[in-house]
Amino acid sequence: MAVDIKRVAFIALAAGLSACSHDSSGTPGRQVTVHTALAVIRPVPRLVTAVGDVGPGFSPVIGAPMAGRLTRLRVTVDQSVAAGAPLAYVRPQGPGGRLAPIVAPAPGVITQILVLAGTKVHQGQALFGWTGTTVRQARVPFPATLGPDLHTGQAVLLHSPLAPRSPVTGTIARLIPHPKHHAIFAVIALPPRHGWVVGSPVRADVVIADRPALVLPKTSIALRRAGDVVFVLHHRIVRMQAVTVAARLRRVAVISSGLAPGVTVVTDPSQSLINGTRVRISGRR
């Protein structure tokens, strides 16, 4: 009888320990409250990155920041100008458009005036020849296939390990095709700041187009031993699924493989969430 009592007590203790070991929010037997969202296809910016170097000063061309009509020409040829000095104004197309100034990027001299006041101009159209001793240029090779997507006046985000105020926004001043190297060189005026040393490397990021891509909230991506994963909802139970993240934007992650459009994913996966956990849906984000 004493042996039987001990056996019963041992079995009861083992059952209690087993129940305690499974009393966790990350187990299949207990519901976890989560938020969810759909993986959807939508247009996202296509960011292209290329690496070039910094070259010496050159005589850039100042382009129109937008399409419209050029008004109030404020400078003449051979005139010295200060950084930020207004050169002319552009009135955007359409009713109610406000005048936008065209300014000198740095101290320099106007070498050419390529248009007359009152002329209609398109975005990126060359307006002024300009030179300045403090200017540097970045020469960045892009694949020749991107030629139709690049144009003068286009904004480029520039990074340099030697420039303390990097990144900065520059604009494409010239495009030079190099068929032999299957490339097109973008010549970009750099700001007159410390760190843009001739010969130093520079990285250029440019958005060339929007493209359809599979996206979901960036918070949906969890890091596990398998790498980047998401938790997909199947009848109130989640299944862990490995994915390949092509890009992380401000609020969304772009998925290149591992996931299909239209599936429901958990947007706030905790570390305790595991494969097979039963969940309660709080709402979609």
N, C-alpha and C positions, 0 to 999 in steps of 0.2 A: 504493500500500500504506500509506503514512504517513497518507493522508487517511482510509482505512478504519479504521485503528487509532484515530485521533482520534475518528471517529464512534462506534465501539463504546464507547470510554471515556466519551464524553459521554452516550450512552444509559444506560450503567451508573450513572453519577453521578446522572442525572435519576431513574432508578428508585429509587436509594438515598434521595434526598431525598424522593421521594414516599412511600416507606415510613415515613420518619421523621416526616413531617408527619401521618400517620395513626396513629402510635403513641401513642394517647391513650385513657384510660378512657372518654371520652365519644363514641366512634365506633361505628358499627354493626358493624364487623368484630371488635371485641374485647369479651369478656364482662366485665361489671361485677357484683360481688356486691352484692345488695340485700336488704332486708327488705320484706315486703309485708303488706297487710291488706285486708280486704273493706270496701267501702262498704255500710253497713247502715242500715236504718230503725229508730229507737228513740226512746222518749220523751225529750225534753229540756225543761228549764225554759223557759217563755215569759216573757221579761223585757220589761216595759213601762216606758218612760221618759217623764217629763213634767217640764216646767219651770214653777216658780211663783215666789213671793217670800216673804220673811220679814215677818210681821206682829207687832204688839205682844203683850204677855202676855194670857192669857185663862184662863178657869177650865176646865181639861180634866176629863175623866172617866177615871179609872184603871180599866182592864178586866182581866178574868181572863186570865192567860197561857195557860191550858189548861182543858180540861173536867175537872170533878171536884166535890169537896165542900168548901165553904169552912169552915175551922176556925180556932180561935185568933184571934178578932178582937182586935186589939191597940190600937185607937184609938177616940176618941169625936169627936163633932161639935165643931168649933171648936178642936180640939187642934192645936198647932204640932208639926211633925215635921221632922227633919233629913233631908238627902239620904241615901237608902239605908235609912232606918228601916223596919223591917217593919211593915206595916199589918195583915196577916192571912196565913194560909197556905191553900194548896189541896192537898188530897190527890187525886192523879190517879185516874181510873177504872181498874178492874182490880186484880187481886191484887198485892200487893207494891209498890204505888206509894209513892214517898217524898214527904214534904211539900215543896212548893215555895213559897218566900216571895213575897209581893207587896209591893214596896217603893216608897217615895216617890221620884219621879224627880229631885227637887231640894228644897231647903228650902221649906216652905210650910205651909198650914193645910188641915185636912180640913173641907170645907164640907157634905158629905153622906155618909151611909152608906146605900147603896141595897139592901143585902141583909143577912140575918141569919146568924149563925154556924150551921153545920149545913145550909145551903141547898146544893142541887146547882146548879152554874153551868156554862154552856157557854163555850167559848173566845171571848174578846172581849166577854163580857157586862159591862156597866157595873157597877162595884162601889162606887167612891168618887168623890164630887165633890171637887176639889182645886184650890187656887190658890196661886201663888207669884210673888213679884215678879221673880224672876230668869228666869222662863220666857218664851220666845218661841214663836211658832207659825209653821209653814209652811203656806201655802194653795196647793195644787197642783191644777190642773184636769186631770182625766182625761176621755177620751171617755165620753159617757153609755152607750155600748154595753158598757163594762166594769163597769157598776154591779153586775151579779150576781156578779162575781168579786172585788169589794172588800168588806171588812168591818172594823168597829172591832176594834182589837187586832192588826191585821195589821202585820207587820214591813215597814219601808221603809228602804232605804239612801239616805242624804241626802248630797249633795255641795254645797260652797259654795267659790267662789274666795277668799272672805275668811276662812274658818274654817281655822286652821292644823292642827286635828286632824280635819279632814274626810277621808274620809266617816265618818259615824256611823250607827248604827241607831236609828230612831225607830219609833213605832207610830201607827197611825191612831186619832185620838181621836173624830172626828166625820166624817160624810159628808153633804154638803149638795148636793142636786140643783139644777141650774140648767137647766131645760128650754129656756129661751129661747136659751141658748148651747150647747145640746146637750152639756152637760158635767156632771160630778159633781166637786165640790171636796172633796178630802181635806184635813182639818185635822190637822196632825201636830205633836205636842209636840216642841220642840227642847231639847237639853241645855243646862244653864247654863254655857256656855263662851264664850270670846272668839270673835268673828267672825260670830256670828249677828246681824247688824245689821238693824234694821227697814228694809225697802225693798230689801235686797240680793237678788240672784237665788239660787235654790236648785234643784237638780236632784234628782228623786226616782226611784229605781229600785225596782220592785216585781215579784216573781215571782207571777203570778196563776194559772198552770196549767202542766201538762206537755202537750206536743203532740208527735205523731210527726214526725220529721224525718230527712233523710238526713245521716248523720254519718260521719266518718273521722278517723283520728288527725291532730291539728293539725300534726304534723311532716310530713305528706304534702304540704302546700301549699308550692309553690315560687314565687318571684317571678321572672318573666322579662319581656322587653319587651312581651309580650302581656298582662301583668298576672298575676293569680293563675292558676297552672296545676297540674295533677297529671300524673303519668306512669302511664298505664294499661297493664297487662300484656296482651299478645297473643302467645301461643305463644312465650314467652321473649324477646320483643322489646317494648320500651316505645314507646308513642305519647303525645306531649304533647297535653294537652287543657285548654283554658281552662275555668275554672269561676267561678261567682259565690259568694262566701263571705258568708252571711247573718250569721254570728256566730262568734266565736272564744271558746270556753269554756275551762275549765281545761286539759282534755286533748284535746278534740275540736274540730273545725271543723264548723259546720252549713252544708251546701251547698244553695243554693236553685235552681241551674240549672247545666247543663253536664255532669251525671253521672247515671248510672242506678244503682239499687241492685244489689248483687251483683257488681259489677266489682272486680277486684283492682288495687290501686294500690301504688306504691312509697312506703314510709313514711319513707325517708331519702334523698331525691333530692339528689345533690351538684351543684355548679355545672357539673361536666364532663358530666353526664348530658344527652343530647340526644335528639331525636326519632329513633327507629329503632335505638337502642342495644340490643345483645343482652346479656341479663343472666343471672346465675345466682342462684337463689332460695336465700337463707340460712335463712329462716324467716319465720313470720308473727308479727305483734305485736298 
